[in-house]
């Protein structure tokens, strides 16, 4: 089955803390909705740009996009 990495971008001096906090809410959503969360985390792109991400099944993508409104996504291996 295909996997998609959905991404939320956070910028500014508090971006890292916001991304870490957002990941907690991502995990809560998947637990409440009983959806498969393949992986999640936080990545630092530079000092002022951080992102929270979730790797999800392609079959769940539309429902998750509507509920969580990610900024972008990419195909994941």
N, C-alpha and C positions, 0 to 999 in steps of 0.2 A: 504494500500500500504506500502511496506517496506521502511525503512529509513536507510541511511548510514551516519555516521559521518566521514568526510574526514579531514585529519589533516596535517598541515605543521609545522615542528619543527624548532625552532630557538634557537641557543645556544650562549653562551658568555655573556659578560657584557652588550651588547646592545640588547640582544635577546628579552627582553620585548617590547622595543620601536619598534623593527622590526616587531614583531607579531601584535602589535596594528596597525601599518601602513598597514601591509598585509591584515588585516581584512577589512580595508576600500576598498582595491582593490577587495576583494572577493565580497563585497556588490555591487560595481560598475558593476562587471561582471554579476551578477545575474539580475540586473536592465536592463542592455543593452541587454542581451540575452533573457530577459523575461522568466526566469526559476524560479521555486519555491525555495526560500531559507527559510527553516523551522526555522533555528536558526543559529546564528554565535556568535563567541566570542573569547576570549583569556583566556588561562589557564596557571598558573604557576605550573610547576612540582617541580622545586627547583630554587635556586638563579641564576643558569646559564642555565636553560632549560625552555623555554616557548613555547607555541604552539598556533597557530591560527586554528580555526576549522569552519566547515560549516556542517550543517545537511541538507541532500538533499534527494530527492526521488530516490529510487533505479532505476527507469526508466530513470532518467537523468544522472546516474552515468558515463556511458562511455563517453559521450560528455564532461562532466565536467572534468573528469580525463585527457582526451587528451588536453584540453585547459589549465588547471590550474596546472597539475602535482603535486598532493599532495604527501607527503612522505609516508603516510599510511592511513588506514581507518578501521572502525569497525562498526558492526551492531549497530543501535541505536533503542531504544524503542520509 
